[in-house]
């Protein structure tokens, strides 16, 4: 006879499965734990209230917190190939005559790196590292002024914001620290979030998030963008199929970048 688990035991097993798979479905948990899907949904609701997970359509995804901003050099060493692929594919979305905003971060740097030879493009950014790497670029690079943040190799603050308020962009490319169904795009630094929000506000075209698969399910303290403000996500093959479907249901197109995919489009599957 199968031993009936108490709620605390079930939730512990659900947590372990989430840490292993990142995403779980109610039907799978119901079969594994031999309880009804209604019971599983109650467990997931309770766990979401504790900040352990986020419920999705028919399941849940692991929720991970990022209270502290990582060093730029450390971030650059995390999934470097994937970031290069994402940057190249995102850059291919830029058209001649575009004026684009690009924020800080290592993936956003890759976008600028792959735009640098486009003569009829203007890039406006607070990303100091990207501007330095593109110092001999054919495109026009406008580096915002402001307070220098060595940890992120970026500039932020009132001077940067005032400069942004004098221009509009045709597209914005936003690198994020976390991407979540419930909380949208987040970062640990309020000044970076404020600048990203202003970039989005001043954009009359597409808002494009560039993020590798590891950013999914991460939540930090400050909102950069709501999901309903995003048009496209450029990511890599490791991004969960279920997560793509959840974003597609919210009218966000996912573009998968890789060495051979050449940025083929997917719409949730």
C-alpha positions in Angstrom: 0.0 0.0 0.0 1.4 3.4 -1.0 2.2 5.7 1.9 0.2 8.9 1.9 2.4 12.0 2.1 1.5 14.9 4.3 1.5 18.4 2.7 5.0 19.3 3.9 6.4 16.1 2.4 4.7 16.7 -0.9 5.9 20.2 -1.1 9.4 19.1 -0.3 9.3 16.7 -3.2 7.8 19.3 -5.5 10.6 21.6 -4.6 13.2 18.9 -5.4 11.6 18.2 -8.7 11.5 21.9 -9.6 15.2 22.3 -8.8 15.9 19.3 -11.0 13.7 20.2 -14.0 13.0 24.0 -13.5 9.5 23.5 -14.8 6.9 20.9 -13.8 3.3 20.1 -14.8 0.4 19.4 -12.5 -0.4 16.1 -14.3 3.2 14.9 -13.8 3.2 15.8 -10.1 -0.2 14.2 -9.6 1.0 10.9 -11.0 4.4 11.1 -9.1 2.8 11.9 -5.8 -0.4 9.9 -6.3 -2.8 12.7 -5.3 -5.4 14.6 -7.3 -4.5 17.6 -9.5 -6.7 19.7 -7.2 -4.4 18.9 -4.3 -1.3 19.7 -6.4 -2.8 23.0 -7.4 -3.4 23.9 -3.7 0.2 22.9 -2.9 1.5 25.1 -5.8 -0.6 28.0 -4.6 0.8 27.7 -1.1 4.4 27.4 -2.4 3.9 30.5 -4.7 2.8 32.5 -1.6 6.1 31.5 0.0 8.1 32.7 -3.1 9.3 29.3 -4.0 7.7 29.1 -7.4 5.5 30.8 -10.0 2.4 29.0 -11.2 1.9 28.7 -14.9 -0.9 27.3 -17.1 -1.0 23.7 -15.9 2.1 23.7 -13.8 4.8 25.8 -12.2 8.3 27.2 -12.8 11.1 27.5 -10.2 11.5 31.0 -8.8 15.0 32.1 -7.9 16.0 35.4 -6.3 18.9 37.6 -7.3 19.4 40.1 -4.5 23.0 41.2 -5.5 24.2 42.3 -8.9 27.0 40.1 -10.3 30.3 41.6 -11.4 30.4 42.4 -15.2 33.5 40.2 -15.7 31.8 37.4 -13.9 28.7 37.7 -16.0 30.7 37.8 -19.2 32.1 34.4 -18.4 28.6 32.9 -18.0 27.2 31.3 -21.2 29.6 33.4 -23.4 28.8 31.5 -26.6 25.1 31.8 -26.1 25.4 35.5 -25.5 27.4 35.9 -28.8 24.7 34.0 -30.7 21.9 36.1 -29.1 23.8 39.4 -29.8 24.3 38.4 -33.5 20.7 37.4 -34.0 19.4 40.5 -32.2 21.6 42.7 -34.3 20.1 41.2 -37.4 16.8 42.8 -36.4 18.3 46.3 -36.8 17.4 48.1 -40.1 19.2 50.9 -41.9 18.2 54.2 -40.5 17.3 52.8 -37.1 18.1 54.7 -33.9 18.2 52.2 -31.1 18.6 52.2 -27.4 20.8 49.5 -25.8 21.1 49.2 -22.0 24.0 47.8 -19.9 25.0 44.2 -19.4 27.1 41.6 -21.2 24.4 40.3 -23.6 23.5 43.9 -24.6 27.2 44.5 -25.2 27.1 41.6 -27.8 24.3 43.4 -29.6 26.4 46.5 -30.1 29.4 44.4 -31.0 27.4 42.9 -33.9 25.9 46.3 -35.0 29.3 48.1 -35.1 29.7 47.8 -38.9 26.3 49.2 -39.8 27.0 52.7 -41.0 23.4 53.9 -41.2 22.5 53.0 -37.6 22.7 55.2 -34.4 23.2 53.4 -31.1 22.3 55.3 -27.9 23.5 53.5 -24.8 24.6 53.7 -21.2 26.8 50.7 -21.7 30.4 52.0 -21.3 32.0 48.7 -22.2 30.0 48.4 -25.4 30.9 51.9 -26.4 34.6 51.3 -25.8 34.5 48.1 -27.9 32.8 50.0 -30.7 35.1 53.0 -30.7 36.2 52.5 -34.3 32.7 51.4 -35.4 31.0 52.6 -38.6 27.7 53.1 -36.8 27.2 56.3 -34.7 27.6 55.5 -31.0 26.2 58.0 -28.5 27.2 57.3 -24.9 25.0 58.8 -22.3 26.5 60.8 -19.5 26.0 60.2 -15.8 27.4 58.5 -12.8 29.8 55.7 -13.6 29.0 52.3 -12.1 32.2 50.3 -12.2 30.5 47.0 -11.3 28.3 47.1 -14.4 30.6 49.3 -16.6 27.6 51.6 -17.2 26.4 55.1 -16.5 23.2 56.0 -14.8 21.4 58.8 -13.0 19.9 62.2 -13.8 22.3 63.2 -16.6 21.6 60.0 -18.5 17.9 60.3 -18.0 17.8 63.9 -19.2 19.7 63.0 -22.3 17.3 60.2 -23.1 14.3 62.5 -22.7 15.5 64.4 -25.7 15.3 61.6 -28.2 13.1 58.7 -29.4 14.3 55.3 -30.6 12.9 53.0 -33.3 13.9 49.9 -31.3 15.2 49.1 -27.8 17.3 46.2 -26.8 17.1 45.4 -23.1 19.4 43.0 -21.3 17.9 41.7 -18.0 19.0 40.0 -14.8 15.8 38.1 -14.4 12.8 37.2 -16.5 9.6 35.9 -14.9 5.9 35.4 -15.9 4.7 37.1 -12.7 7.3 39.8 -12.2 8.5 40.5 -15.8 12.0 41.8 -16.3 13.9 42.7 -13.2 17.3 43.8 -11.9 18.9 44.3 -8.5 19.8 48.0 -9.2 17.1 50.6 -9.1 19.1 53.2 -11.2 19.5 50.6 -14.0 15.8 49.7 -13.9 14.8 53.4 -14.1 17.0 53.9 -17.2 15.6 50.8 -18.9 12.0 51.9 -18.2 12.8 55.3 -19.7 14.3 53.7 -22.8 11.1 51.7 -23.3 8.9 54.8 -22.7 10.9 56.7 -25.4 10.6 53.9 -28.0 8.0 54.0 -30.8 8.9 50.6 -32.2 9.8 47.1 -30.9 11.1 46.4 -27.4 13.4 43.4 -27.6 14.7 41.5 -24.6 18.0 39.7 -25.0 18.6 37.1 -22.4 20.1 33.6 -22.3 18.1 30.7 -20.8 19.6 31.0 -17.3 17.7 34.2 -16.7 14.3 32.5 -16.8 12.7 32.2 -13.4 15.0 34.7 -11.7 13.4 37.5 -9.9 15.1 40.6 -8.5 14.0 43.7 -6.7 13.4 46.3 -9.4 11.1 46.2 -12.4 12.7 47.0 -15.8 9.7 46.1 -17.9 6.3 44.4 -17.7 5.7 41.5 -20.0 3.0 43.5 -21.9 5.7 46.0 -22.9 7.9 43.4 -24.6 7.5 42.4 -28.3 10.3 39.9 -28.8 12.7 37.8 -26.7 16.0 36.7 -28.3 17.4 33.7 -26.4 19.1 30.4 -26.9 18.0 26.8 -27.4 18.2 26.0 -23.7 15.1 28.2 -23.0 12.3 25.9 -21.9 9.7 25.0 -24.4 6.9 25.5 -21.9 8.3 28.9 -21.1 8.2 29.8 -24.8 4.5 28.7 -24.9 3.7 30.8 -21.8 5.3 33.9 -23.4 3.5 33.2 -26.7 0.2 33.2 -24.9 1.2 36.7 -23.8 1.9 37.7 -27.4 5.7 37.7 -27.0 7.5 36.1 -29.9 10.6 34.0 -29.0 13.6 34.0 -31.4 16.0 31.2 -30.8 19.7 32.0 -31.6 22.4 29.5 -32.1 25.4 28.5 -34.2 23.3 26.7 -36.8 19.7 27.8 -36.3 20.4 31.2 -37.9 17.9 32.7 -35.5 14.9 30.6 -36.5 11.6 31.9 -35.1 9.4 29.9 -32.7 6.1 30.8 -31.2 6.0 28.9 -28.0 7.0 25.4 -29.3 
